[in-house]
């Protein structure tokens, strides 16, 4: 009986002695008057990396989006436009606020919002355009920002998956009215669970800061006096300690992600009918999740791709299903690209410490499954 090959996970964090040391210090000493020390330090380091004026550490990207949209006054009867190809975490805060997510189709090359369709979807009820930089790919931000300015609609960036991505000299998350990041255990920079709200809008920052502390404004002199009903989406000091170490290593973490994507692109895009994450001129893809899309003419489905990886004991994950295909939302039959691409695509393993042998095994699976459809020699 053939011995099973070692498992290759699709993602896992890079934790060194630096993260362990900071977390241990927070656990030993980060209490009382020091209970926010690492949180403040993390916020300062992250906003410096991003090039923004304000940052608030949160328990998740979802929480950052929820508070940011609440601070913009989004509520019942309002509409927020976003791409149909997304994880539900992007749409959930819209629903929680009583607003309606409006799903539009994606561009076939970037897998992100189609600006032309965004403009067509704007109504008097539209209160925001939510640009998600899927898998590190970048939305067409200049076009989206121009549309937002034309119609008086703020553009929000969900940069959960886009640490390291740069659009024409500006880091993902720093261009819209506000940005939101995820530090989930799968992300390039992680705190286990966690997120960040960022903005250059001083007034919006103050509103979110108040909302983030159960509605207690920082200028309020009365103890335990909330001025509004807020939220509890705080990050813990121990999580922030891990984040501080990760930010110190951010260039290394991003560079490794980009090396992995570059290797995959070199080895796989030589195959006819195989495309991967784009990198448009004047942009940098942070390469969070290398993704293969197979031409439909080749007849290779995601199920076939999944089965091939399972047979080799390799984790690979499917692209997000169209949100409009989920039971809690209305179907959007016109979003043909969002419905098509996930049926013939797969996310590839890309964790920091993956070995060359591991990368070669992943590449070999794609070559083998393709061999029956076209010549790979």
PyMOL commands that set and color helices and strands:
alter all, ss='L'
color gray80, all
select helices_A, chain A and resi 17-29+32-34+37-50+61-71+88-96+115-121+134-136+141-151+202-211+237-248+250-268+296-298+302-311+323-325+336-344+356-371
alter helices_A, ss='H'
color red, helices_A
select strands_A, chain A and resi 54-58+79-83+100-104+126-132+154-158+166-167+170-171+178-182+195-199+274-275+283-284+291-294+345-347
alter strands_A, ss='S'
color yellow, strands_A
deselect
rebuild
show_as cartoon
